[in-house]
Amino acid sequence: MLTQQDAKNLVDKVIGYSRLPACEVNVQWTEDAFIRFANNGITTSGYRVTQQVGITSITADKRTGNTSVGELSDEALKRGVEAAEALAAISKPDPEAMPALPAQEYPALHNFDTFTASARGDVMIPHVRALIDSASRNQLIAAGYIQRSSNAVAVANKAGLFGYHTYTDTGLSNTMRNQGGTSSGWASQSSASLKDLDGETAARISSEKCLRGVGRKKLDPGKYTVVLEPAAVGDLVGWLGFAFGARDAEQGQSFLSKKGGGTLLGEKLYPEYITLRSDPFDPKMAATPWAQSLLPNEKIAWIDKGVVRNLNYDRFWASKAGKKPTPAASNLVLDGQDHSLDDLIASVDRGLLITRLWYIRVVQPQTWQLTGLSRDGVFLIEKGKITDPVTNFRWNESPSEVLQRTTQLGRGERVTGGETGSQIVPPIVSTDFNFASVSDAV
């Protein structure tokens, strides 16, 4: 692994080659092992080490150039700096560029697991075997991916800033389809520790969904009470995190803008059991001690017991507004309640169980209305029990309004969705979820 001293020597070398007033260096070193499987067999097994140095050079008049190199020889690093400086020379000045941050005190995170860092195929294969065996027993076809990574990252600049961190991450996802391709089931798991993965559980969930999904009924589009499983909630919450920018809210371009001017900061928009926060310190999250802006990462409550508590001020807008800059809304945690998924289903008289969402895009930025599709399992709930499988839908919804209409939450777990990375979220019950049209996709 790239040690802290190795990283310091590397960034010092890059900064030493820099001739412009400002230079920022970002180092990413990753060792990972992975297995890909399809058609009930392993198709790819790999082990690799990758390294990348990102270089940002900035002129005195705020012109910026960026480049990255994957070779760490002196000559390659020097060429990388020269390329970044050449790009800076021909770029337009950025009036919102901020001065380089001085040395920062970054927090200590504890998301490195030695077992995960040393794991190889022999540790991952039992999880894959459980999935393939389950598919074979049920005459299904399994495909998926399991991986683990060990990472070392570093940041530095000419103003004396330096940070170094190591973390691990791992994930397992699989899809099962029947022989006719008319039904699919899906399950996914992720954590900073490989010990948290369980192929047997993933196999049971995905195979049951696939078997249960045969003979789907077509329901009319409309507004339904939904039980959203954690993967579906994770992508909605991840998209919601993108919309907490103070600038958009203060300029009247956000669902957090107040009619007539100002923002909804400090107002109660959600039920009191809704709390959404950033928590990079959770040991299951693959977080770093610094945010994208290189500010120290920190715990931030965006919604606290239903009240909008914070907005995200980037460094430029914070300087304009006289506010403290904050990291963006990432490493999100939606606090849950002590209910199982079965408890949530049992609480619904008539509604739909949604496995996950995908192909999510913004429809209306000001209200943060999104559109997307359901995928890999939609089931009718009647009188607290799952009855029939139904076809997929296209939906149009604002994740903020989904949380406003949430009536119950389950227990939180880390999920990695298809759109927004990892969050820790529970399953939820929400009313009047708007399904705009039927989709025939599996």
Secondary structure, 3 states (H helix, E strand, C coil): CCCHHHHHHHHHHHHHHCCCCEEEEEEEEEEEEEEEEECCEEEEEEEEEEEEEEEEEECCCCCEEEEEECCCCHHHHHHHHHHHHHHHHHCCCCCCCCCCCCCCCCCCCCCCCHHHHHCCHHHHHHHHHHHHHHHHHCCEEEEEEEEEEEEEEEEEECCCCEEEEEEEEEEEEEEEEECCCCCEEEEEEEECCHHHCCHHHHHHHHHHHHHHCCCCECCCCEEEEEEECHHHHHHHHHHHHCCCEHHHHHCCCCCCECCCCCECCCCECCCCCCCEEECCCCCCCCCCCECCCCCECCCEEEEECCEECCCECCHHHHHHHCCCCCCCCCCEEECCCCCCHHHHHHCCCEEEEEEEEEEEEEEECCCCEEEEEEEEEEEEEECCEEEEEECEEEEEECHHHHHHCEEEECCCEEEECCCCCEEEECCEEEEEEEEEEEECCC
